[in-house]
Amino acid sequence: MADPFESPEHRAGFVALVGLPGAGKSTLLNRLVGERLAAVHRKPQTTRRRILGVARRPGLELILLDTPGIHRPRSGLGRAMMRAVAESLGGADAALAVVDGTRPLAGPDRDLLRRLEGFSGPRVIGINKTDAAPHARLEELEGFYRERDLGPVVLFSARTGANVNAPDGLEDRAGDRTPGSLVGMLAERLPFSPPLYPDGQITDLPEAFLASEIVRERLLEHLHQEVPHAAAVRIEAYDDSGRLVRIAASLLLDRDSQKGIVIGRGGRMLKRIGSEARGRIEKRLGRQVFLDLQVKVRQKWRDNPGILRDLGL
């Protein structure tokens, strides 16, 4: 049998995932790739930089560019996040707008529309969270985007996988590319091309960054109010040359008052975050990890170009 990845009908290309904060872009990326690359949390603006993930299906290579949620920036961090959106769209073959199906239309939707209207390539509108959204809300959103004729509209659930790939029973025949599925819609809009990434490679990000995302996800889970948005994780050292992977990371905060919250009484909160993060990193790497977390206050780090550069922003 011929290798489907060597077929002249093979398609490959870059797809920018864009949308408002909390729409489910990162959940979709992780589902399509089959591994947890991006931090996922119910808190908005979890994604802060472009995250590339390679999703493969027979005859298809989707190179997905997960981007920060579209918003009006108020800091250097916010401006860097919006540059990541613009740069991802600028280098993409197609754009997928991920829309939160549970949220009513509001002013920020105009910002998403402007981004889509400024993109010259093919576009797909994906209305997410069909497992949780009222039917009337889904109808409203579907009608709104169909009227604007920006591209086909697909309803799906990144959490459950409903209508992300081919319907049950069609995968073997269609390779997860039936026209009505999200993957099928995207595949039709990508150029014919051999694979662009080596087989087995699923991202261009170093393991050190993925480790920092795991730590930050634990921060988001256990800390509340403004602390998670005022925190960043900077990898100071990453050494995987020995039997034990050694990671030193700083948790950057912008106010002294936040330090006690992150450390917790008797250091319990910091220990909990570190223990959970270490376990998840070990599971990802399949190796034992020594994780050293230090809490540092760097006032106005979100407007500090040097720190943003260190964070890959």
C-alpha positions in Angstrom: 0.0 0.0 0.0 1.3 3.5 -0.8 2.3 5.7 2.0 -0.4 8.4 2.3 2.2 10.9 3.4 4.0 10.5 0.0 0.8 10.9 -2.0 0.6 13.7 -4.5 -2.8 14.5 -2.9 -1.1 15.2 0.4 -1.9 18.6 2.0 0.1 20.6 4.5 0.0 24.1 5.8 -0.1 26.6 8.6 -3.4 27.4 10.3 -3.6 30.3 12.8 -6.0 29.7 15.6 -7.5 33.1 16.6 -10.3 34.2 18.9 -11.2 36.0 22.1 -9.8 35.0 25.5 -11.3 31.7 26.8 -12.7 30.6 23.4 -10.9 27.2 23.7 -8.1 27.5 21.2 -5.5 25.8 23.3 -7.9 22.9 24.2 -8.4 22.4 20.5 -4.7 22.5 19.8 -4.0 19.9 22.4 -6.8 17.6 21.1 -5.7 17.8 17.5 -2.0 17.2 18.3 -2.8 14.5 20.8 -0.5 15.9 23.5 -0.8 18.7 26.0 1.4 21.5 24.5 -0.5 24.6 25.7 -1.6 25.5 29.2 -5.3 25.2 29.5 -7.4 26.9 32.2 -10.8 28.5 32.6 -9.1 31.8 33.5 -8.9 34.0 30.3 -5.6 35.0 28.6 -3.9 31.7 29.6 -1.9 31.7 26.3 0.7 34.4 26.1 2.7 33.5 23.0 2.4 31.6 19.8 2.5 27.9 20.3 3.0 25.6 17.3 1.6 22.1 17.2 1.7 19.6 14.4 -1.4 17.5 13.9 -1.2 14.6 11.4 -3.9 12.7 9.6 -3.6 10.4 6.6 -2.8 12.6 3.7 -2.7 15.8 5.9 -0.4 17.8 8.1 -2.0 20.6 10.0 0.6 23.0 11.5 -1.5 24.8 14.1 -0.5 28.2 15.5 -2.2 28.7 18.8 -2.3 32.5 19.6 -3.2 34.6 22.6 -6.8 35.8 23.0 -7.6 39.0 21.1 -7.9 41.9 23.5 -7.0 45.6 23.7 -3.6 45.7 25.4 -2.7 47.8 28.4 0.9 46.8 28.9 4.0 45.7 27.1 2.9 42.1 27.7 -0.5 42.7 26.1 1.1 44.4 23.1 3.6 41.5 22.7 0.6 39.1 22.8 -1.2 41.0 20.0 2.0 41.0 17.9 2.0 37.2 18.2 -1.5 37.1 16.8 -0.6 39.4 13.9 2.6 37.5 13.1 0.8 34.2 13.2 -1.8 35.4 10.8 0.9 36.9 8.6 2.6 33.5 8.1 -0.6 31.3 7.9 -2.1 29.6 4.9 -5.5 29.6 6.6 -7.2 31.1 9.7 -9.5 29.4 12.1 -11.6 31.7 14.2 -12.5 29.9 17.4 -15.7 31.3 18.9 -17.0 30.6 22.4 -20.5 29.2 21.8 -21.6 29.9 25.4 -20.9 33.6 25.3 -23.3 36.2 23.8 -22.2 38.6 21.1 -20.5 41.7 22.5 -18.2 44.5 21.6 -15.0 42.4 21.6 -16.4 40.4 18.7 -15.7 43.4 16.5 -12.0 43.1 17.2 -12.1 39.5 16.1 -14.0 40.4 12.9 -11.4 43.1 12.1 -8.6 40.5 12.4 -10.5 38.1 10.1 -11.4 40.8 7.5 -7.7 41.8 7.3 -6.6 38.2 6.6 -6.4 37.5 2.8 -6.3 33.7 3.0 -9.1 31.2 3.4 -11.0 31.4 6.7 -13.1 29.0 8.8 -15.3 30.0 11.6 -15.4 27.4 14.4 -18.1 27.8 17.1 -16.8 25.8 20.1 -18.4 24.4 23.3 -21.4 22.9 21.6 -21.6 20.5 24.6 -22.3 23.4 27.0 -24.0 26.1 24.9 -27.8 26.6 24.6 -29.2 25.8 21.2 -30.6 29.3 20.8 -27.1 30.8 21.4 -25.5 28.6 18.9 -28.1 29.5 16.3 -27.5 33.2 17.0 -23.8 32.9 16.6 -24.0 30.7 13.5 -26.4 33.2 11.9 -24.2 36.2 12.8 -21.1 34.7 11.2 -22.8 33.3 8.2 -24.3 36.7 7.4 -20.8 38.2 7.3 -19.6 35.6 4.7 -16.1 35.2 6.2 -16.0 31.5 5.5 -17.8 28.3 6.3 -19.1 27.9 9.9 -18.5 24.7 11.8 -20.0 23.8 15.2 -17.8 21.6 17.4 -16.6 20.9 20.9 -12.9 20.9 21.6 -13.5 19.4 25.1 -15.5 16.3 23.9 -14.1 16.1 20.3 -17.6 16.3 18.8 -17.3 17.2 15.1 -13.6 17.9 15.4 -12.7 14.9 13.3 -14.8 12.8 11.0 -18.0 11.3 12.3 -17.8 7.8 13.8 -17.4 5.1 11.3 -15.9 7.4 8.6 -12.3 7.7 9.9 -10.9 4.8 8.0 -12.4 5.8 4.7 -11.9 9.5 4.9 -8.9 9.9 7.1 -10.7 12.3 9.5 -11.3 14.6 6.6 -15.0 14.5 5.8 -16.1 17.9 4.6 -18.5 18.6 7.5 -15.9 18.1 10.2 -13.6 20.8 11.5 -10.5 19.0 10.3 -12.2 18.4 6.9 -13.0 22.1 6.4 -9.4 23.0 7.3 -7.9 20.3 5.0 -9.8 21.6 2.0 -8.3 25.0 2.4 -4.6 24.0 2.6 -2.3 23.7 -0.3 -1.1 20.4 -1.8 2.3 19.8 -0.3 4.5 17.1 1.2 4.9 17.2 5.0 6.8 20.2 6.2 8.0 18.8 9.5 9.8 15.5 10.2 7.6 12.6 11.2 7.3 12.5 15.0 8.0 16.2 15.6 4.9 17.8 17.1 6.2 21.3 18.0 9.1 23.7 17.6 9.2 24.6 21.3 11.9 23.5 23.6 11.1 21.2 26.6 12.2 24.1 28.9 9.3 26.2 27.7 6.8 23.3 28.0 8.0 22.8 31.5 7.4 26.5 32.3 3.8 26.2 30.9 3.1 23.3 33.2 4.3 25.3 36.2 2.2 28.3 35.1 -0.8 26.1 34.7 -0.5 25.0 38.3 -0.2 28.7 39.3 -3.5 29.4 37.5 -5.2 26.5 39.2 -4.4 27.3 42.7 -4.2 31.2 42.8 -7.1 33.5 42.3 -8.1 37.1 41.5 -5.2 39.1 39.9 -2.2 37.1 41.1 -2.2 34.6 38.1 -2.2 37.5 35.6 0.5 39.2 37.5 2.7 36.1 37.5 5.2 34.7 35.0 7.4 31.6 35.0 11.0 32.1 33.8 13.3 29.1 33.4 16.7 30.0 34.8 18.4 26.6 34.1 17.4 23.4 32.4 19.9 20.5 32.4 18.8 17.1 31.1 22.3 15.7 30.6 22.3 13.4 33.6 20.0 10.8 35.0 17.9 13.4 36.6 16.5 16.4 34.7 17.3 19.5 36.8 15.1 22.6 36.3 15.4 25.9 38.1 12.6 28.4 37.6 11.6 31.8 38.9 8.0 32.8 39.6 8.0 36.5 38.7 5.5 38.7 40.5 5.0 42.5 40.2 4.1 43.3 43.8 5.6 42.4 47.2 2.1 41.7 48.6 1.7 38.8 46.2 4.7 36.9 47.4 3.1 35.7 50.6 0.1 34.4 48.7 2.2 32.4 46.3 4.5 30.9 49.0 1.6 30.3 51.4 1.7 29.6 55.1 4.8 27.6 55.9 5.6 27.4 52.2 2.7 25.0 51.6 1.3 26.7 48.5 4.7 26.9 46.7 5.4 23.2 47.7 2.0 22.2 46.3 2.5 24.0 43.0 6.0 22.6 42.7 5.0 19.0 43.6 2.1 19.0 41.1 4.2 20.6 38.3 7.1 18.2 38.9 4.8 15.2 38.6 3.4 16.4 35.3 6.8 17.2 33.9 8.0 13.8 34.8 5.0 12.2 33.1 5.7 14.2 30.0 9.5 13.4 29.9 9.3 9.9 31.2 12.2 10.8 33.5 12.8 11.9 37.1 12.9 15.7 37.6 14.3 17.9 40.3 12.4 21.2 40.2 13.6 24.3 42.1 11.1 27.1 42.3 12.0 30.6 43.6 9.6 33.5 44.0 10.9 36.9 42.9 9.3 40.3 42.8 10.0 42.3 39.6 7.8 45.4 39.7 6.2 46.2 36.4 7.7 43.2 34.7 4.9 43.3 32.2 6.4 46.5 30.8 10.0 45.4 31.0 11.4 44.6 27.5 14.3 42.5 28.9 12.0 40.2 31.0 9.5 39.9 28.1 12.4 38.9 25.9 13.5 36.3 28.4 10.0 34.9 28.4 10.0 34.5 24.6 7.6 37.4 24.2 
